[in-house]
Each structure stands twice: as structure tokens, then as C-alpha cells.
């Protein structure tokens, strides 16, 4: 079966990285992750990306700034065309981006999260990175901008895949084709891979009904000595505090366990990780997560108690997020 143009870089990267066993699974994983029978909007997203205006060879790509940007000399007609097509991929949740003069004001100020995480990371230069649940790839582009040798986003959302492909159209080869997206969940990562230098899981753990299983999957993807970066919702409390919300939490139906930071550290240690440390903990504000012109649905402000913003509409503590880091033992 011929390889679709949008997947050639991924296949080549897996070959270059020696991921031969995983490479054999790629055709099936891509077919399931981008199955048009399951995702009726896929043809429209693919068409929108295919119609993006051709860019001049001369462009300035900045992957090391808060706004991931591509400066290119588009005339006004091309700029309007690009904006109209990028809007067909809405909602845009992770960013911000500026592409050919089109400013994409995303729901999340993902740059704020990166600012909280980046000072605590082992230097990313030359590292092989897995970004689990990485959305449209904003943080992956920042990782590439920090010098990573190979960045792989795994996220089962086909919309995010085509948002990433739109970014690839603008970025071109400015990142040395070091940044990639596979539209699957972590369960599709081969077991006991022990390959990546750094594994990120940001905003995923609370969606998992078996959180210790998720932590074990993250550990298994790391090489010995590799670094785990875990960001998730937490609650205040001691090492035995864990909130199991009811049917919904902040309007989200698929939220399971919200531990305290101390409990989360115990979970990581129970899974055999070491050097476990909390590097940041803060309440999520409505300045960081909000509705915008590029994400016009309800957002955080709509999910908080209007009379008490320290609580969700369901009466739970308002979203609070912690960044916890750990290492796989050598």
C-alpha cells in the first residue's frame, strides 16, 4: 500500500530512530486513527489543509517564542484564504499561533504552561521525546524549538492531527522534520519500549479510569534514567487525599481521579519511579483558559460556580494543576 504524503516523514523518522517493530504497526494505527467511517468531518479537514495557499520559500519560523509563528509574505487575498481555511479546523484549543499574519488566539494560553514547566526540564537538546495527549502539537513545536532531536505527539483526535498538518504546511522543513504526530492513544505505544529520553503527559491522567496503569505506560516508554513530566488536575490535601468526582467535573464527563500532589507523588513512587518532585502547583484562571474567536464554545468561566469561583458548578474545588517530575531508575 502506498504511503500517503502526509505520513512519509513519520515513516522515515521511525526508520531513522530504529523503531522497526513499531513501524510495522503504523499502517494499521494510521488507518484506525483516521478512519473516515468513524470521523465524518475528516474529508473537510483534509480538504482545508490541502487548499492552504502555497508559501514563499523565504519565511521566518520561530518555535522558541510564546507565540509559535511563521512569517511569510502573503498578500491580503492569500492571508484571508489562509484564515478562512484555518477556521474550518476550529475549535483551536492549544496555542497561540501566528501563521502568515493570521493570529490564532486559542482557548488555552499553552505558553503559560510551558513557562511553568520549561525551567525544570533536563535540557531538551538532542533528546527523543514522546508527548502523550499533546493536542495539536503546540508544546511539541516548543520542544523542537528547544533543540529536541525527535518529537512524537500521540493523540487520538483526528481534528488535532489536521491542525498539526496545517502547522506543518507553514513550518515546512524549518524544524528539520523532527516533529511528528500519530493519531493514537498511549495504549498503541508498544509495551516496554524503553526508548524516549523524556515523556510528557499533560492534561491526561484525570481522564484515565486506571491512573496507575497510565503511569506505568509512561514509565515503560522511558529509557532507563529518562525523565517523566506529568501535569494533571489535583486537589489540596495530604498523601491520602483523592477526589473521585461524580458524573461530571467542571462540566467534563470523563474525569476520574484527582489526587493531592502528595498522593500523586506516592502513586509515582509506587510505580517504581524515583526522584519524584512537585515543581509547580497553581489554580487555573479564566485568563489562561477561556473562550475566544477561535474557540467559541463554553470554557472555564462557564464551568465555575457564578457565586463562588473557587468551586465548580458541581460544587467541587475549582481546577488546580500540578506539574510533577520523576525519573525512571537507571
C-alpha positions, 0 to 999 in steps of 0.5 A: 500500500502506498504511503500517503504524503502526509505520513512519509516523514513519520515513516522515515523518522521511525526508520531513522530512530530504529523503531522497526517493530513499531513501524510495522504497526503504523499502517494499521494505527494510521488507518484506525486513527483516521478512519473516515467511517468513524470521523465524518468531518475528516474529508473537510479537514483534509480538504482545508489543509490541502487548499492552504495557499502555497508559501514563499520559500523565504519565511521566518519560523520561530518555535522558541517564542510564546507565540509559535509563528511563521512569517511569510509574505502573503498578500491580503487575498492569500492571508484571508484564504489562509484564515478562512481555511484555518477556521474550518479546523476550529475549535483551536484549543492549544496555542497561540499561533501566528501563521502568515499574519493570521493570529490564532488566539486559542482557548488555552494560553499553552505558553503559560504552561510551558513557562511553568514547566520549561525551567525544570526540564533536563535540557531538551537538546538532542533528546527523543521525546514522546508527548502523550495527549499533546493536542495539536502539537503546540508544546511539541513545536516548543520542544523542537524549538528547544533543540529536541532531536525527535518529537512524537505527539500521540493523540487520538483526535483526528481534528488535532492531527489536521491542525498539526498538518496545517502547522506543518504546511507553514513550518515546512522543513524549518524544524528539520522534520523532527516533529511528528504526530500519530493519531493514537492513544498511549495504549498503541505505544508498544509495551516496554519500549524503553526508548524516549529520553523524556515523556510528557503527559499533560492534561491526561491522567484525570481522564484515565479510569486506571491512573496507575496503569497510565503511569506505568505506560509512561514509565515503560516508554522511558529509557532507563534514567529518562525523565517523566513530566506529568501535569494533571488536575489535583486537589489540596490535601495530604498523601491520602487525599483523592477526589473521585468526582461524580458524573461530571467535573467542571462540566467534563464527563470523563474525569476520574481521579484527582489526587493531592500532589502528595498522593500523586507523588506516592502513586509515582513512587509506587510505580517504581519511579524515583526522584519524584518532585512537585515543581509547580502547583497553581489554580487555573484562571479564566485568563489562561483558559477561556473562550475566544474567536477561535474557540467559541464554545463554553470554557472555564468561566462557564464551568465555575460556580457564578457565586463562588469561583473557587468551586465548580458548578458541581460544587467541587474545588475549582481546577488546580494543576500540578506539574510533577517530575520523576525519573525512571531508575537507571 
